[in-house]
């Protein structure tokens, strides 16, 4: 009996002590962070979630993500619920210039660190009290993709003074669309393209509806020069819409955001010139690391994760990592 | 005498014309059809360069409009039966997920479609049993299943799209059968829409089962008293919704060449709107499959025509919403007038007047 008891103690010692040492080796053990986002069915957020989970595993902390969809009031409610649970830090998608200003300020006053991810107040730190922002600079992103497309058009000898521009957006009025359009407008002004981009209401996230509406626009505007997808779903449907409207590859210079399967196929077939990869894995990954470092050492870095231009020359890398939910 | 006779004759002729008109309008489809034809003509005439009837636009409508149409037909049938199904988006997304994954796992193409349809049937069966056994209002019950299946999908798919081409090269017979072109011009999807409309139309309007659907939707108690198993009728309708949605999910997955977690979003309410525009009563017991067919096409040509005419970007949804409300008001109004006319025309009614 004594021998058996001794044996059990030895086994427990051999199992538990290394485990405790190993657990203590993780710097973020015991910490809890929450990401409050407007994500939903869009696969974009699966990659953000992967980044968050990988960072949490490395740090040994806990992290959860809210995916409440596009309703601003629902996201505000999720944020308030997160604050009430007293986490060690919250990362919030600031997709509205008004709804989160007071809640964020109140949370920080209570000692909860809050950073912005993915979307920011249009005036940045001047508009919202968030302590840092991790994400793509949406104006720069819009500018980058437009710069590429307009440069290609100029090289083809297209008369940009008479060019027309249209931007398809899943949710007209949402911040991401408005700010990316500002970047596109900046590039238009630089290249001497007059007027404002025409906004196509793509009708939401449903694939057929998006494709139908973009197709109808293309049929109704046969002289269109440039077509942007302001979100991942619209960009995904550009190729099919161009084909439906009997356009040849490159006849309308098209581009957009993210790297959904339809977008990648479009780049391979020549219908889509390029797309901006937000590198959203880093938004989830750096959100957790930033909140950890903020809690421990009060660091507050702003990190621009985006603006990676994807075209037919580097799709291979993207495709390989897409299967692992990293891109 | 002559004058009284003349006056009564004229009154009779006016009354007959009125009752004939009301009889015509009481066929729900007639009003929808008139509006559809009128809109078709308006957009043909007023779109720049008459591009509404260009081959590119008509081909694109024929290719894309059937997605909603195919879903709206069984949803409308279920509404005639007196119930709703708002889990349609989740059935579509889940079916597409199963379809693409089965192909990826190497399940033979000869078997995959049937397994996918089986998944839709089982999801529909679950809805039916939930509604008839628990007596929860169908809108709430199917809202619950919509959220449930959407959650399961999130966990299993991680919301990541799954490409189709690695497991199904393009040009297969199955793909041509579902989304090919006849003569390189006519998309097969429109034929599928017409075919499903004919099958469901026969079932609802020419088969005994259709009588049961109408009676169940009109007055469940009376239907039971007549010996109709209303629970079985409703469950069967839910299964049909599930199977047809799965079929549409396969068509859509083939066309977009992948599974996307956003497939079907919003189709529940759009299918209900199409049915209402087609004359289906929200309270059940009234409607027609041809009405739903033209109701769907009406909504979709409104969307298409407004974009071609350069409607303001935020105006399209508002216009469609206004049309739906208008149709509900008109249908209710016509129904009331028709009932009053029938009451007046009945022998009891005539006796009272004289």
HADDOCK unambig.tbl for C-alpha pairs under 7 A between the chains (distance, minus, plus):
assign (segid A and resid 41 and name CA) (segid B and resid 159 and name CA) 5.95 0.50 0.50
assign (segid A and resid 41 and name CA) (segid B and resid 261 and name CA) 5.46 0.50 0.50
assign (segid A and resid 41 and name CA) (segid B and resid 262 and name CA) 5.41 0.50 0.50
assign (segid A and resid 42 and name CA) (segid B and resid 159 and name CA) 6.57 0.50 0.50
assign (segid A and resid 42 and name CA) (segid B and resid 261 and name CA) 6.89 0.50 0.50
assign (segid A and resid 42 and name CA) (segid B and resid 262 and name CA) 6.57 0.50 0.50
assign (segid A and resid 43 and name CA) (segid B and resid 159 and name CA) 4.73 0.50 0.50
assign (segid A and resid 43 and name CA) (segid B and resid 160 and name CA) 4.62 0.50 0.50
assign (segid A and resid 43 and name CA) (segid B and resid 161 and name CA) 6.50 0.50 0.50
assign (segid A and resid 46 and name CA) (segid B and resid 158 and name CA) 5.67 0.50 0.50
assign (segid A and resid 46 and name CA) (segid B and resid 159 and name CA) 5.90 0.50 0.50
assign (segid A and resid 46 and name CA) (segid B and resid 160 and name CA) 6.40 0.50 0.50
assign (segid A and resid 199 and name CA) (segid B and resid 313 and name CA) 6.54 0.50 0.50
assign (segid A and resid 200 and name CA) (segid B and resid 313 and name CA) 6.14 0.50 0.50
assign (segid A and resid 201 and name CA) (segid B and resid 313 and name CA) 5.57 0.50 0.50
assign (segid A and resid 201 and name CA) (segid B and resid 314 and name CA) 6.96 0.50 0.50
assign (segid A and resid 205 and name CA) (segid B and resid 262 and name CA) 6.06 0.50 0.50
assign (segid A and resid 205 and name CA) (segid B and resid 265 and name CA) 6.76 0.50 0.50
assign (segid A and resid 206 and name CA) (segid B and resid 262 and name CA) 5.74 0.50 0.50
assign (segid A and resid 206 and name CA) (segid B and resid 263 and name CA) 5.57 0.50 0.50
assign (segid A and resid 206 and name CA) (segid B and resid 264 and name CA) 5.91 0.50 0.50
assign (segid A and resid 206 and name CA) (segid B and resid 265 and name CA) 5.20 0.50 0.50
assign (segid A and resid 206 and name CA) (segid B and resid 266 and name CA) 6.95 0.50 0.50
assign (segid A and resid 207 and name CA) (segid B and resid 263 and name CA) 6.13 0.50 0.50
assign (segid A and resid 208 and name CA) (segid B and resid 64 and name CA) 6.49 0.50 0.50
assign (segid A and resid 212 and name CA) (segid B and resid 64 and name CA) 6.49 0.50 0.50
assign (segid A and resid 213 and name CA) (segid B and resid 304 and name CA) 6.96 0.50 0.50
assign (segid A and resid 216 and name CA) (segid B and resid 57 and name CA) 6.95 0.50 0.50
assign (segid A and resid 216 and name CA) (segid B and resid 304 and name CA) 5.84 0.50 0.50
assign (segid A and resid 216 and name CA) (segid B and resid 307 and name CA) 6.21 0.50 0.50
assign (segid A and resid 216 and name CA) (segid B and resid 308 and name CA) 6.16 0.50 0.50
assign (segid A and resid 217 and name CA) (segid B and resid 307 and name CA) 5.93 0.50 0.50
assign (segid A and resid 217 and name CA) (segid B and resid 308 and name CA) 6.19 0.50 0.50
assign (segid A and resid 219 and name CA) (segid B and resid 57 and name CA) 6.44 0.50 0.50
assign (segid A and resid 220 and name CA) (segid B and resid 51 and name CA) 6.88 0.50 0.50
assign (segid A and resid 220 and name CA) (segid B and resid 308 and name CA) 4.61 0.50 0.50
assign (segid A and resid 244 and name CA) (segid B and resid 56 and name CA) 6.84 0.50 0.50
assign (segid A and resid 244 and name CA) (segid B and resid 60 and name CA) 5.79 0.50 0.50
assign (segid A and resid 245 and name CA) (segid B and resid 56 and name CA) 5.70 0.50 0.50
assign (segid A and resid 246 and name CA) (segid B and resid 56 and name CA) 6.71 0.50 0.50
assign (segid A and resid 261 and name CA) (segid B and resid 163 and name CA) 6.48 0.50 0.50
